[in-house]
Amino acid sequence: MPLYDFHCTHCAAEFELLMRHDDTPVCPQCGSSALNRMVSRVSPPGKSKAIIAAGRERARREGHLSNF
């Protein structure tokens, strides 16, 4: 299920929802369905491999074998 960013036109709240394609989104603050879908921010490429490698190195130092 994709994660979408929304802006409520009634209360000006900005939030993100995890939803199916056929779901009707509603504002969690005021309950309105008058929402604008916004462009979501994406994570920069290339960061996840470094994070995984650092986690595995830390686990190796601590003697944990669960991350290998």
Residue pairs with C-beta under 8 A, 6 or more apart in sequence:
1 18
1 19
1 20
2 18
2 19
3 16
3 17
3 18
3 40
4 16
4 17
4 18
4 19
4 25
4 37
4 40
5 14
5 15
5 16
5 37
5 38
5 39
5 40
5 41
6 14
6 15
6 16
6 17
6 25
6 27
6 35
6 36
6 37
6 38
7 13
7 14
7 35
7 36
7 38
8 14
8 15
8 27
8 29
8 30
8 32
8 34
8 35
9 32
9 34
9 35
9 36
10 27
10 30
10 32
10 34
11 27
11 29
11 30
11 32
13 27
13 28
13 29
13 30
14 38
15 27
15 28
15 29
16 40
17 25
19 25
24 33
25 33
25 35
26 32
26 33
26 35
27 33
27 35
55 67
56 67
56 68
59 65
59 66
59 67
59 68
60 67
60 68
